[in-house]
Amino acid sequence: MEKEEYLDQVEGRNAVLELLESNRDINKILVAKGEKHRFNS
């Protein structure tokens, strides 16, 4: 089974945080089980 990839996919904690701060439209966010990170605004 091949992993499906998208051209507009963003991966990585810092990249996702930057995307959230950019106010761009986001379709979906997936978070791996066990990841812990506090987001302080």
C-alpha distance matrix in Angstrom:
0.0 3.8 6.7 9.2 12.6 16.0 19.2 21.3 19.2 21.4 20.4 22.9 25.9 28.5 26.8 26.2 29.8 31.1 29.2 30.7 34.1 33.9 34.3 31.6 29.7 26.6 24.0 22.1 22.2 19.8 21.3 19.9 21.8 24.7 25.3 29.0 30.8 34.0 34.4 38.1 39.4
3.8 0.0 3.8 6.3 9.2 12.7 15.7 18.0 16.1 18.4 17.7 20.4 23.6 26.0 24.0 23.6 27.3 28.3 26.4 28.3 31.5 31.0 31.7 28.9 27.3 24.2 22.0 20.3 20.5 18.4 20.2 19.1 21.6 24.4 24.4 28.0 29.4 32.5 32.6 36.3 37.3
6.7 3.8 0.0 3.8 6.4 10.0 13.2 15.0 12.7 14.8 14.0 16.8 20.0 22.3 20.3 19.9 23.6 24.6 22.7 24.5 27.8 27.4 28.1 25.4 23.9 20.8 18.8 16.9 16.9 14.8 16.7 15.9 18.7 21.5 21.2 24.7 25.8 28.9 28.9 32.5 33.6
9.2 6.3 3.8 0.0 3.8 6.9 10.4 12.2 10.4 13.3 13.5 16.8 19.9 22.0 19.5 18.8 22.6 23.3 21.0 22.8 26.1 25.3 25.7 22.8 21.1 18.2 16.0 14.7 15.4 14.1 16.7 16.8 19.8 22.8 22.1 25.4 26.1 28.8 28.4 31.9 32.5
12.6 9.2 6.4 3.8 0.0 3.8 6.8 8.8 7.3 10.3 11.0 14.6 17.9 19.4 16.6 16.3 20.2 20.4 18.2 20.5 23.5 22.4 23.2 20.1 18.9 16.3 14.7 13.9 14.4 13.8 16.4 16.9 20.3 23.0 21.7 24.7 24.9 27.5 26.7 30.0 30.4
16.0 12.7 10.0 6.9 3.8 0.0 3.8 5.5 5.3 8.9 10.9 14.7 17.7 18.7 15.5 15.1 18.8 18.6 15.9 18.4 21.2 19.8 20.3 17.0 15.8 13.6 12.2 12.3 13.5 13.8 16.8 18.1 21.7 24.3 22.7 25.2 25.0 27.1 25.8 28.9 28.9
19.2 15.7 13.2 10.4 6.8 3.8 0.0 3.8 5.7 8.8 11.4 15.0 18.0 18.3 14.7 15.0 18.5 17.5 15.0 18.0 20.3 18.3 19.2 15.9 15.3 13.9 13.4 14.1 15.2 16.2 18.9 20.5 24.1 26.5 24.4 26.6 25.9 27.8 26.1 28.9 28.5
21.3 18.0 15.0 12.2 8.8 5.5 3.8 0.0 3.8 6.5 10.0 13.4 15.8 15.9 12.2 12.1 15.4 14.3 11.5 14.3 16.7 14.7 15.5 12.1 11.6 10.2 10.3 11.3 12.5 14.1 16.9 19.0 22.7 24.9 22.5 24.4 23.3 24.9 23.0 25.6 25.1
19.2 16.1 12.7 10.4 7.3 5.3 5.7 3.8 0.0 3.8 6.6 10.3 12.9 13.7 10.4 9.9 13.6 13.4 10.9 13.4 16.2 15.1 16.0 13.2 12.6 10.2 10.1 9.7 10.0 10.9 13.5 15.3 19.0 21.2 19.0 21.1 20.4 22.3 20.8 23.8 23.7
21.4 18.4 14.8 13.3 10.3 8.9 8.8 6.5 3.8 0.0 3.8 6.9 9.4 9.9 6.6 6.5 10.1 10.1 8.3 11.0 13.6 13.0 14.5 12.4 12.7 10.3 11.2 10.4 9.3 10.3 12.0 13.9 17.6 19.3 16.6 18.3 17.2 19.1 17.6 20.5 20.6
20.4 17.7 14.0 13.5 11.0 10.9 11.4 10.0 6.6 3.8 0.0 3.8 7.0 8.5 6.4 6.6 10.1 11.0 10.2 12.4 15.0 15.2 17.0 15.5 15.8 13.0 13.8 11.9 9.8 9.6 10.2 11.3 15.0 16.3 13.6 15.7 15.0 17.4 16.6 19.8 20.6
22.9 20.4 16.8 16.8 14.6 14.7 15.0 13.4 10.3 6.9 3.8 0.0 3.8 5.7 5.4 6.1 8.6 10.1 10.6 12.3 14.4 15.4 17.6 16.9 17.7 15.0 16.3 14.2 11.3 10.8 10.1 10.8 14.2 14.6 11.5 13.0 12.1 14.7 14.3 17.4 18.7
25.9 23.6 20.0 19.9 17.9 17.7 18.0 15.8 12.9 9.4 7.0 3.8 0.0 3.8 5.6 5.3 6.2 8.7 10.0 10.7 12.5 14.4 16.5 16.6 17.6 15.1 16.8 14.6 11.3 11.1 9.6 10.7 13.5 13.3 9.7 10.3 8.7 11.0 10.6 13.8 15.3
28.5 26.0 22.3 22.0 19.4 18.7 18.3 15.9 13.7 9.9 8.5 5.7 3.8 0.0 3.8 5.4 5.1 6.2 8.6 9.9 10.6 12.3 15.1 15.5 17.3 15.5 17.9 16.4 13.5 14.1 13.1 14.5 17.3 16.9 13.2 13.1 10.6 12.1 10.8 13.2 14.2
26.8 24.0 20.3 19.5 16.6 15.5 14.7 12.2 10.4 6.6 6.4 5.4 5.6 3.8 0.0 3.8 5.5 5.2 6.2 8.8 10.0 10.6 13.3 12.9 14.6 13.0 15.3 14.3 12.1 13.2 13.2 15.0 18.3 18.6 15.1 15.7 13.5 14.9 13.2 15.6 15.9
26.2 23.6 19.9 18.8 16.3 15.1 15.0 12.1 9.9 6.5 6.6 6.1 5.3 5.4 3.8 0.0 3.8 5.4 5.0 6.2 8.7 9.8 11.6 11.3 12.4 10.2 12.5 11.1 8.6 10.2 10.4 12.9 16.0 16.7 13.4 13.9 11.9 13.1 11.2 14.1 14.3
29.8 27.3 23.6 22.6 20.2 18.8 18.5 15.4 13.6 10.1 10.1 8.6 6.2 5.1 5.5 3.8 0.0 3.8 5.4 5.1 6.3 8.7 10.8 11.7 13.4 11.9 14.7 13.6 11.0 12.7 12.2 14.8 17.3 17.4 13.9 13.3 10.4 10.7 8.2 10.6 10.7
31.1 28.3 24.6 23.3 20.4 18.6 17.5 14.3 13.4 10.1 11.0 10.1 8.7 6.2 5.2 5.4 3.8 0.0 3.8 5.4 5.1 6.2 9.3 10.1 12.6 12.0 15.3 15.0 13.2 15.3 15.4 18.0 20.8 21.0 17.4 17.0 14.0 14.1 11.3 12.8 12.0
29.2 26.4 22.7 21.0 18.2 15.9 15.0 11.5 10.9 8.3 10.2 10.6 10.0 8.6 6.2 5.0 5.4 3.8 0.0 3.8 5.4 5.1 7.2 6.9 9.0 8.3 11.6 11.8 10.7 13.4 14.4 17.4 20.4 21.3 18.0 18.1 15.6 15.8 12.9 14.8 13.8
30.7 28.3 24.5 22.8 20.5 18.4 18.0 14.3 13.4 11.0 12.4 12.3 10.7 9.9 8.8 6.2 5.1 5.4 3.8 0.0 3.8 5.5 6.1 7.3 8.9 8.1 11.5 11.4 10.1 13.0 13.7 17.1 19.6 20.3 17.2 16.7 14.0 13.6 10.4 12.2 10.9
34.1 31.5 27.8 26.1 23.5 21.2 20.3 16.7 16.2 13.6 15.0 14.4 12.5 10.6 10.0 8.7 6.3 5.1 5.4 3.8 0.0 3.8 5.6 8.2 10.9 11.2 14.9 15.1 13.9 16.7 17.1 20.2 22.6 22.9 19.6 18.5 15.4 14.3 10.7 11.3 9.3
33.9 31.0 27.4 25.3 22.4 19.8 18.3 14.7 15.1 13.0 15.2 15.4 14.4 12.3 10.6 9.8 8.7 6.2 5.1 5.5 3.8 0.0 3.8 5.5 8.9 10.2 14.0 15.1 14.7 17.8 18.9 22.1 24.8 25.5 22.2 21.6 18.7 17.9 14.5 15.1 12.9
34.3 31.7 28.1 25.7 23.2 20.3 19.2 15.5 16.0 14.5 17.0 17.6 16.5 15.1 13.3 11.6 10.8 9.3 7.2 6.1 5.6 3.8 0.0 3.8 6.6 8.6 12.4 14.0 14.2 17.7 19.1 22.7 25.2 26.2 23.2 22.6 19.9 18.9 15.4 16.0 13.5
31.6 28.9 25.4 22.8 20.1 17.0 15.9 12.1 13.2 12.4 15.5 16.9 16.6 15.5 12.9 11.3 11.7 10.1 6.9 7.3 8.2 5.5 3.8 0.0 3.8 6.3 9.9 12.1 13.0 16.6 18.6 22.1 24.9 26.4 23.5 23.6 21.2 20.8 17.6 18.9 16.8
29.7 27.3 23.9 21.1 18.9 15.8 15.3 11.6 12.6 12.7 15.8 17.7 17.6 17.3 14.6 12.4 13.4 12.6 9.0 8.9 10.9 8.9 6.6 3.8 0.0 3.8 6.7 9.5 11.4 15.1 17.6 21.2 23.9 25.9 23.4 23.8 21.9 21.7 18.8 20.5 18.7
26.6 24.2 20.8 18.2 16.3 13.6 13.9 10.2 10.2 10.3 13.0 15.0 15.1 15.5 13.0 10.2 11.9 12.0 8.3 8.1 11.2 10.2 8.6 6.3 3.8 0.0 3.8 5.8 7.6 11.3 14.0 17.5 20.3 22.5 20.1 20.9 19.5 19.7 17.3 19.6 18.4
24.0 22.0 18.8 16.0 14.7 12.2 13.4 10.3 10.1 11.2 13.8 16.3 16.8 17.9 15.3 12.5 14.7 15.3 11.6 11.5 14.9 14.0 12.4 9.9 6.7 3.8 0.0 3.8 7.2 10.3 13.7 17.0 19.7 22.3 20.6 21.8 21.0 21.7 19.7 22.3 21.5
22.1 20.3 16.9 14.7 13.9 12.3 14.1 11.3 9.7 10.4 11.9 14.2 14.6 16.4 14.3 11.1 13.6 15.0 11.8 11.4 15.1 15.1 14.0 12.1 9.5 5.8 3.8 0.0 3.8 6.6 10.1 13.4 15.9 18.7 17.1 18.7 18.3 19.3 17.9 20.9 20.7
22.2 20.5 16.9 15.4 14.4 13.5 15.2 12.5 10.0 9.3 9.8 11.3 11.3 13.5 12.1 8.6 11.0 13.2 10.7 10.1 13.9 14.7 14.2 13.0 11.4 7.6 7.2 3.8 0.0 3.8 6.6 10.1 12.8 15.2 13.4 14.9 14.6 15.9 14.8 18.1 18.5
19.8 18.4 14.8 14.1 13.8 13.8 16.2 14.1 10.9 10.3 9.6 10.8 11.1 14.1 13.2 10.2 12.7 15.3 13.4 13.0 16.7 17.8 17.7 16.6 15.1 11.3 10.3 6.6 3.8 0.0 3.8 6.7 9.5 12.3 11.1 13.3 13.9 16.0 15.7 19.4 20.4
21.3 20.2 16.7 16.7 16.4 16.8 18.9 16.9 13.5 12.0 10.2 10.1 9.6 13.1 13.2 10.4 12.2 15.4 14.4 13.7 17.1 18.9 19.1 18.6 17.6 14.0 13.7 10.1 6.6 3.8 0.0 3.8 6.4 8.7 7.3 9.7 10.8 13.2 13.7 17.5 19.2
19.9 19.1 15.9 16.8 16.9 18.1 20.5 19.0 15.3 13.9 11.3 10.8 10.7 14.5 15.0 12.9 14.8 18.0 17.4 17.1 20.2 22.1 22.7 22.1 21.2 17.5 17.0 13.4 10.1 6.7 3.8 0.0 3.8 6.3 5.9 9.4 11.5 14.6 15.9 19.7 21.8
21.8 21.6 18.7 19.8 20.3 21.7 24.1 22.7 19.0 17.6 15.0 14.2 13.5 17.3 18.3 16.0 17.3 20.8 20.4 19.6 22.6 24.8 25.2 24.9 23.9 20.3 19.7 15.9 12.8 9.5 6.4 3.8 0.0 3.8 5.7 8.8 11.8 14.7 16.7 20.3 22.9
24.7 24.4 21.5 22.8 23.0 24.3 26.5 24.9 21.2 19.3 16.3 14.6 13.3 16.9 18.6 16.7 17.4 21.0 21.3 20.3 22.9 25.5 26.2 26.4 25.9 22.5 22.3 18.7 15.2 12.3 8.7 6.3 3.8 0.0 3.8 6.3 9.9 13.0 15.6 19.0 22.0
25.3 24.4 21.2 22.1 21.7 22.7 24.4 22.5 19.0 16.6 13.6 11.5 9.7 13.2 15.1 13.4 13.9 17.4 18.0 17.2 19.6 22.2 23.2 23.5 23.4 20.1 20.6 17.1 13.4 11.1 7.3 5.9 5.7 3.8 0.0 3.8 6.7 10.2 12.5 16.0 18.9
29.0 28.0 24.7 25.4 24.7 25.2 26.6 24.4 21.1 18.3 15.7 13.0 10.3 13.1 15.7 13.9 13.3 17.0 18.1 16.7 18.5 21.6 22.6 23.6 23.8 20.9 21.8 18.7 14.9 13.3 9.7 9.4 8.8 6.3 3.8 0.0 3.8 6.9 9.9 13.0 16.2
30.8 29.4 25.8 26.1 24.9 25.0 25.9 23.3 20.4 17.2 15.0 12.1 8.7 10.6 13.5 11.9 10.4 14.0 15.6 14.0 15.4 18.7 19.9 21.2 21.9 19.5 21.0 18.3 14.6 13.9 10.8 11.5 11.8 9.9 6.7 3.8 0.0 3.8 6.4 9.5 12.7
34.0 32.5 28.9 28.8 27.5 27.1 27.8 24.9 22.3 19.1 17.4 14.7 11.0 12.1 14.9 13.1 10.7 14.1 15.8 13.6 14.3 17.9 18.9 20.8 21.7 19.7 21.7 19.3 15.9 16.0 13.2 14.6 14.7 13.0 10.2 6.9 3.8 0.0 3.8 6.2 9.7
34.4 32.6 28.9 28.4 26.7 25.8 26.1 23.0 20.8 17.6 16.6 14.3 10.6 10.8 13.2 11.2 8.2 11.3 12.9 10.4 10.7 14.5 15.4 17.6 18.8 17.3 19.7 17.9 14.8 15.7 13.7 15.9 16.7 15.6 12.5 9.9 6.4 3.8 0.0 3.8 6.4
38.1 36.3 32.5 31.9 30.0 28.9 28.9 25.6 23.8 20.5 19.8 17.4 13.8 13.2 15.6 14.1 10.6 12.8 14.8 12.2 11.3 15.1 16.0 18.9 20.5 19.6 22.3 20.9 18.1 19.4 17.5 19.7 20.3 19.0 16.0 13.0 9.5 6.2 3.8 0.0 3.8
39.4 37.3 33.6 32.5 30.4 28.9 28.5 25.1 23.7 20.6 20.6 18.7 15.3 14.2 15.9 14.3 10.7 12.0 13.8 10.9 9.3 12.9 13.5 16.8 18.7 18.4 21.5 20.7 18.5 20.4 19.2 21.8 22.9 22.0 18.9 16.2 12.7 9.7 6.4 3.8 0.0
